[in-house]
Amino acid sequence: MERTLSTQLPKSVGKQVLIKGWLHNLRELGKINFLILRDRGGLVQVVVEDKKEIDKLKGAQVGSILTVTGEVKSTQNTELGVEITQPEIEVVNKISEVSPLVLNKEDMELDLDTLLDERVIALRHPKQQAIFRIQQGVKEGFRKAMKTKEFTEISSPKLLAEASEGGTNFFKVPYFDGANVFLAQSPQFYKQMMVGVFERVFEIGPVFRAEKHNTSRHMSEYVSLDAEMGFIDSWEDILDLIEYAIKEIIQYVWDNYEADLRLLGATKPLIEAKVPRLKITEIHDIVFKETGKDFRAEPDLEPEEERFICEYSAKEWNSDLVLATHFPTKKRPFYTYPSDENPEETYSGDMLFRGVEIVTGGRRITDYTQLVANATKWGVDLEKIRDYLQAFKFGMPAEGGFGMGLERVTAKIIGLHNVKEASLFVTDLKRAGGTKLAKRVINGGANIRDAIVAMLKEREIKFTHMEHEETPTSEDSARVRGAALSEGAKALILAGKQSGTNVMLVVPGDKKADFKALEEVVGEKLEMEKPDKIQQKFGLQIGGVPPYGNLFGLKVYMDEAVAANKVVSFNCGLRTESISMSGSDLAETTEASVGNFSA
């Protein structure tokens, strides 16, 4: 008998079928029992009344591989509208170890770290599967949109002789005979060169960014959806192409994957016939007028502005999409075409979607002499981009293009909180290919201070470092710094009463820790760790403990008031030295879970 998939069962009512899959759940109720089997189509209920058949499942845990033969009957009690009765069960591979995750609940209710640490198993949950079916739809929709416009699909190299975007955010890899190569930051040069071959090209492929950000929007490896188009009449042709592509993707996904989107509670985006287009200077002005927050001197959009303008657009213009344009020349690569009206601005734009930039694109410089001059001005070694320049030396039409982050688009269509939820196996500061990296644990106040300072400098985070008299209490520290007590970050090392496991809680200097709120998160009662134990384990004195528990092996929980502070100050491993920085940067660099943890 040939195998029947769960999705095919409604057409087989009254027939004998053979199904294969994983044991997803088993409810033993005595005379009548319900086995839930999972296959690639979904879940199917099997009604088991024969004791001999249910006995075959003794000791079988979720994940066991089963083959079931039985009759398909109609029922009102399942989503499929059918179930299998009078089954004959074969346990092909009995799993005796209990799964680390509960997969047969509607929601797993996991924090992000657990979700990623147990990724292989978590992906088996129906809602996790839905995320990546939708992501498949994003790629399908993009490919369909590009093919409709007669773009040719290409696949560019990912090991390069030189970094494709320059700067410092690249990964250098040892190569043969002592040479080094670089992981591609984008397919930028190759897709531009291929415009001289095919005129219109697109690519779906991985890119790598050595950016030390631990935010909800950043990863070190992601999939980029890229397109490049020649013979444009205006740079607005590129904006039109960006708008067309994202609209087509969203429509395709909702047309073909609505069941998965509904399962995840997604809401259909607000999209108007024409996406609002605003210069970034106009966005600065709107934000200032509406909120009083002044970013008008900034050369780029702050994440806060991206969130605000998307909310504003949805309310005022009925659009979840906003095109931000005319980014400053100094913030764009050397090949970006300068504005004819103002050479300090460029013909470039970002598509913002529900508060996050998902697409960057624009017109490129195609005149060989101008391109060489710009590359030289940017300090680019011309010999290292010789092949790229050749494409323009021997004829390139007016052209431009864009790059779009697959995981960001997926996350925003669904409404996920973190882009990492839309990556199969995450590569970021803590993981490579989904595997958690071993962490160097630092001990001793001076060593921890040095590590904090080195990290902040490496990530180019603004901070001030000061030496002062010994300050064992929050009040002493506030007095010496000449700052409000509320600006201080009080780092407490706690211990689980049962497990003895240490965690760190960071609260404002003027507030008390809400142990009850944190205990609900960690799942056990907590108490303050003893000072002698803190000295013994971490080489730190009370009063000198910094909020960087992640550097000495602790999970950090941070009160939202600390993360929201414009300026936060703390002793940085020693009672005689302090660091001041923004609360948002502190939350990011400590990899903190932020919540309401103060009273």
N, C-alpha and C positions, 0 to 999 in steps of 0.2 A: 504494500500500500504506500502510495506517495504521501509525503508530508503535506499537511495543510497549515497555513499560517492563521494566526488569530483573526486577522482582518478578513480572511476568506470564509470564516465560519458562518456568518449570517446567510450565505448562499448555499449552505450545506445542511440546512435543517432537515432532520429525519434520516440523515446519512451517517454511516460509520466513518470516522476520520482518524488519522494519526497526527498528533501534535508533538512537538519537541521544544524544550526550553529549560529555563531555570526555575527552581522552586522559589517563589516570591513570598508566599505566606501559607500557613496551614492553620486552620481553626478547627480544633477537635471538639465536637459538641456531644459526643456519645454515639447515638445511632446514625446521625447524619453529620458529615464532616465536609469542610470546604477547602479545597486546595486551589491556590492561585498560582498559575504558571505564567512566566514572562517569556515572550519571544520578541523578535525584532519588530513585530507589528504592535505589540502592547501586552495587555493582561487578559487572561481567560480564566473563568471559574470552572473548576471540576468538582462535581458533587460525588462524594465517596461514601457509600453506605456499607460496602462489603468489608468486614473486619480484616479479612485476609489481605486486602489491598492497602488498607490504612496501616497495617502492621509493617508493610514494606518500607514505610517512611519513618519508622522508629529510629531516632538518632540522626535523621537527616536535617541539616540546617539550611538556612536560606543560602541559595547559590548552588545547591545540588542540581545535577543535570538529570532531567527526567524525560522519558518517552511515555506518552499516554495514548491509548486507543479507546475510543468510546463513541457514543451516539450524541449528535448535536440536537439540543432541544431549545425551543423558544422560551424566554423568561422575561419578566418585567424587572427582575432584581439585579441586572448587570447593565453596564453602559453599552456593551456590545449587543444586548438583547437576546443573547444565547448563552448556553452553558453546556458542558460535557457531562453526560450521565453514564452510569454503568461502565465505569472505566476499568481498563486493565493497565496497571502502572509498572513501568520498568525503571529502576533507579540505575542509571548508567554510571554516574560518578557521585558517590555519597560524600558530602562535605560534613565533617563532624565538628569543626571549629566554628564557634559563634562569630558572626560578622561583627566587625568593630562599629558598624553603623546600623541603625534601624531603617531598613529600606522600604518597609511595608506600611509606613505612615504617610499621610498626605503631604506633610512637610517634615524635613529632617531637622529643622531648627538648629543649624550648626553655625558657630562663628566662622569667619573666613579662614582662619588658620587651620581649623579642624577640617573644613571642607577641602582645602588644598592639600593638607597632610595625608588625608585618606582619599585622594582623588580617584584612584583606580576603582574603588568600591562606590564612592559617591556618584560617579557617572552612571551607575546602573539605576539610580532613582528616576522614575518617570519624568519629573520636572527638570532634572539635569539633562536627560536625553532631549527633552523639548528645546532647551536652549541651543543645542548644537544641530538639531534639525533646522531650527530657524536660521542659524548661522549658515548652514548649507544653502538655505533660500536666499540669503544676502548675496552669496557668491553667484548663485544661479541668476539672480535678478541683475546683478552688475554685468555678468557675461552676456546676458540676453540684450541688455541696453546697449552695450558696446557693439555687439554683432549687428544690431538693428541699424546702427550708424556706420556700418562697414569698417570697423576697426579690426586690425589683425592682432591676434594674441601672440605674445612673445614670452620667452623665459630667459631672463638675464642672469649673468654669473653672480654668485654670492661671496666668492673669495676674490678679492681685488688686490691689484698691485699697490693702489693708493686709496685712501679713504674717500668715498664718493661725495661726502658733504663737507669735508674739511673739519675745522674746529678740533675739539678734543673728545667729543662723545662717540668715539669709535673703539672697537675691540681689535687689538693687534694679536695676530696668531703666528707662532713660530712656523716656518716653512722649511723647504729643503735647502741644504747647503748654507745654513746660517741666515737665510733671508727671512723677512717678515711679510706677511700679507694681512689684509684687513677684511673683516666681515662687512658686507654691504649695508650702509645706513639707509640706502634707498636705491631703486633702479634708475635714478635721475639721469645720469649721463647716457646710459644705454638706451633708454626710451627716447631721449632727444636724438641720439645718433640714428635710431631706427625710423624716425620721421623722414629722414633723407632716403629711406629705402621703401617703406610702405605708406608713408604720409600720415596714417592714423594707426596707432598701436595701443594695446593695453596689456596689463600683466596682473596676475594674482600670485603673490609670493611673499616669503618671510623677509623681514628687515631687522637690523640689530642696532640698538642705541645704548651706548654705555653712559646712560644718564642716571646718576645716583639719586633717584627720587623714589620715595616710598609713599605714593599717593594713590587715590582711587582711580586715577586716569593714566598712570604710567606703568610700562613694562619694558624689559630690556630686549625682548623679542616679540614681535607681533606680525600679523599678516597685513600687507599693504595692497590695496586695490588702486592701481595706477593707470593713468591714461595720458596720452600726448597726441596733439592734433596739429597738422600743418595747414597752410593756406587759410589762416584766419583773416577776417577783414578788420576785426577789432578785438581788443583784449576782452571785451564783454562777451565775445563768442565763448571764451573759456568759462566765464561765470554762468552763461546759459548751459554749457555742457555739464558743469558741476550740479546745477539745479536739476537738469534733466536726469542725471544719473541717480541722485539720491531719491528723487520722486519715484523713478521707475523701480528702484530697489524696494522702497517702502510699499508701493502698490503690489509688487510681485509677491512679497512676503505675506501681506495680508490676504491676497487672492489664493495663495497656495498653502499657507501654514496657519490659518486662522485658528484651528483647533488647538494647536500648540500655544499660540499667543494667548488664547482665552484661558488655557490651563494655568498659565503663568500670571494671569491677571493683568496682561498688557492692555493699554488703551491706545486707540488709533490716533496717530499724530494729527495735529491741526496743520493743514497745508492749504495755502491759498494759490491761486493761479500764478501769481508772481511773488516770489520770496522777497521780503523787505531787504534792501541793500543800503548799508550805512557805512560811511567812512569811520575809521576808528576814532577820529577826532569828534565825530558826531555822537558816537556811543559814549565817549568820555563826558561830553556835555549833557547828555540825557541822564546819565548816572549822577552827575553832580547836581543837576536841577531837581531830580526826584528824590535823592537820598542825602544830599549834602556832602557825600564822600568825593574828595577831589583827586582824581587820577589823571588830570589833564596834562601833567608834565611827563607822564609815563609814555615810553615809546611803543609799548605793546599793551594788549588788554590783560588785565588781571583776571584770575579765575572768578573772583567775586563779580566782576563786570560781565563776564560771559554768562554767569548764572542770572544776573539781574536783567540783562537785555533780552534774554530768551523768555523770562517770565513776563517782562514788559510787552514783548512782541505778541505773546500768546493772548494777553489781555487786551491790548490795543489794536492789534492787526490780525488776530485769529491765526497766527502762524507760530508753530514750534521751531521753525527754521529761520535763521537770520544770516545774511551774508555780510561779513565785516570786511571792508576793503581799504585799499591805499595804505598798506603798512609802510613804515619808514624804510628808506633805502638801507640804513645801517643795521636793520633787523632782518634783512633778507639776504640770500646768497648772491654771489657776484653775477650770476647769469640772469637775475630778475630784471625785467624791463622797467626803467624809471618812467615816471609820469611825465608826459609832455608839458602839463600845466605847472608841475612843481617837481623838480628833480630830486627833492628830498623825500618824495613819496614814490611808491612803486605801483605798477599795475598788477597787484596781487590781492588775494582775498582768502579768508577762512570761512567755511560754512560752520555755523554754530547750530547745535541741535540739542534742545532740552538742557542747556547750560554748559555744554562741552564742545570744544572745537573738534570736528570729526574729519574735516577736509582742509587741505592747504593747496592752493594752486595759483596760477597766474600766467602772464605772458613772459616769454623768454627773449633775451637778446639774441638775435640771429646774425647781425652784421659782424663779420669776422674781426675787423679792426676794433670795433667798439667792445666786443667780447674780450679780446686780448688786453685792451686797455683796462677794462674793469677787473679782469682776473689779476693783472699786475697791481692795480690799486688795492685789491684785497689781500695782496701778499701771497698769491697762489703761484707755485712753481710751474711755469708754462711747460717745461719738459715732461712733467708728471701728468699733464692732461693733453698731451700731444694728439692722441687718437681722438679724443673728444673734439678738439679744435679742428681737426681735419674735416670733420663733418660739416663745419661751417665755412671753412676755407674754400670748399668746392661745391657750395650751393645749398642753402637751407632756406625754405620759405618762412614767412612769418608764422610763428607757432607758439603753443603753450600747452599746459596740461595741469594735472593735479594728482595728489596722493590721498588716499582715504584709509583710515584704520578700521579693519574688519571688526575687531573686538569692540571698539568704541561704538561703531554703528549698531552692532548686535545688542550691546548693553543698553543703548538709548532707545532702540525700538521696543525692547522688552520692558525696560524700566529697572534694570539691575543697579545696585548701589555701587558696585566696583567693577572696573573693566576686567579684573582677573577672573571674575565669575564667568566671563565669556571666552576664556582661554582654556583649551583642553588641558594642557600641561604647562604651567606658568614658569616663565623665566623672568626673575626680578632680582632684587638685592638679596633675597633669602633663598632663592631656588634656581636651579638650572634644569630645564626640561622636566619640571615638576618635582624633582628630587631636592629635598632640603639640604642646604649646604652646611657643613660643619662650621661652627662659629668659634672664633677665638675669644675665650673668656679672659677678661683683664682683671687684675687684682691690685689693690693698693691705691691710695688717694692720688699720689702724683702720677702714676701710670694711667689712671682713669682720666685725670685732668688732661694729660697729654693726648690721649685718644680722642676726647671730646673736641679739643681745639683742632687737631689734625683733620677730623672728619668734617667739621664746619668749614674749614678752609678749603678742603678738597671739593666740597659740594657748593662752594661759593655762596655760603649763607652769611648774611650780615649779622655780626655779633660784636659785643665789646667785652673785653676781659680785663678785670681790675684786681689789684692786690690791696688788702686792707688789714686792719687789726682782726684778731680772732673773734668770730661771731658764732657762738654755739647755739643761739636761738633765732627764730624767725624775726623776733622783735629787734634783736641786736643787728641782724643783717639789714633790715629795712632802714634802721637809723644810720648805719655806716654808708649805705648806698644813697641815702637821701631820697628814698622812694616810699610810696605807700605800701603798707603791709599786704594789701590785696595783690600787688604786683609780684610778690614773692611766690616761688613754687616750692612747696614743702614736700619733700620726698620721703615717704614712709616705707620701711621694709617690714612686711607682715609675714606671718607663718600660718599655714593651715593647722588647726588643732588636731586633726586626725592624721593627715598625710605628712605634716611638717614641711610641706613645699612652700618655698618663699615666693612672694609676688611683691610688686611695688605699686603703691598708690601715690599719686601726685595731686595735691589739692592746693588751693590758694593759701597764702600765709595767714589770712585773717579768718579762715574757716576750719571747722572740724571735719574729720573724716566720717563719712556715713558707712560704717562697717556693714550694716544690714544690706544696703544696696549692692555693695561689692560681693558680699557672701552669696547673694542670689545669682550673681554672674559666675562665680568660681565654683559654687556648689558645695561649699563647706564653711564651717565657722572659722573665723580668723582671729588672730591676736597679734600684738606688736612683738616683733622679734627682739630678743634680749640684746643689749648693747655689746656684751662680750662675744656673743655669737656673730654679730655683724662684723666686729673687728676680726674675729677668727676666720670667717668665711670669705669676707670681701676686702679686708684690710682698710676698713673705713671707720671713722669716728662719727657718732651721732652729732649732727650739726654740719657735718661735711658731706653727707650723702647727697649726690647729685641725682636728678630725675632720669638719668641714663642707665636705668637698670638693665636695658637690653645689652649694654656693653659688658656686664658681668653676670649674664645668664638669667636675668629675671624678666618675666612678662610684666609689661608696664600698663597700668590702668590710670587714666588721667581724667580729672574732673573737667567738664566742658568749659567752666569759667577760666581755667588756666589756658586751654587751647584757644579761647576767644580773645585773650588779652593781647593788645598791640605790643606791649613790652612785658616780658617775664624775666625775673632775675633769680639766680640760685647759686649756692655754693657748689663749686664744680669738682668735688673730691677732697678738698681741703677746706678747713674753716677760715682760712686767710685769703681765699681767692673766689671771685664771683664771675659769672658770665650773664650777660643780658642779651636777649634776642626776642623775636616775635613768638607768640604762643603757637601760631600755626606751624612755624618751622620746628618748634620744640616737639609738637605732637607728631610731626612727620618723621623727624630724625630719631625719636625714641621708639618709633613703631608702636605707639600707644593705642589702646582701645579707649575711645573717648566716650564718657557718659556722665550722668548726674551722680557723683560720688561724694558730695559734700553736704554738710548740714549747717 
